[in-house]
Amino acid sequence: MSIEVIKVIKEAEEKAESIKKEAGQQAKQIITDANAQALQITEQARESAEKASSEVLKVAESQGRELFDDIINKADKECEDILKKADEKMDKAASIILERIVNTSGDS
């Protein structure tokens, strides 16, 4: 082989090695960028999930408060109705007792 051919082959090998190193560095950079981007996407997803979760909790708390208020109002009304009926029965019982006392006193 001639020296010229050996030089050309050696230059080609050096160029190939240089391209290989550069490709390796680019691959490492692509991986680093992809990891950074994945981290950013994950953080955005987490923040979005937290925000959505917060909104769902606010709605649930609001609905729960409304149900609680409705139940309390209904219970208050039922208590008032029971107290009114009890008062009516007390008045009737007092009337009956007074009537018996008067009838018993009047009979003697």
RACORNOR-V254185 format. One line per field, one symbol per residue. psi: psi as a letter, one per 30 degrees, with the letter a starting at -180 (. if undefined). A space follows every 10 residues. Layout:
# RACORNOR-V254185
psi = ???
This chain:
# RACORNOR-V254185
psi = kleeeeeeee eeeeeeeeee eeeeeeeeee eeeeeeeeee eeeeeeeeee eeeeeeeeee eeeeeeeeee eeeeeeeeee eeeeeeeeee eeeeeeeeee eeeeeff.
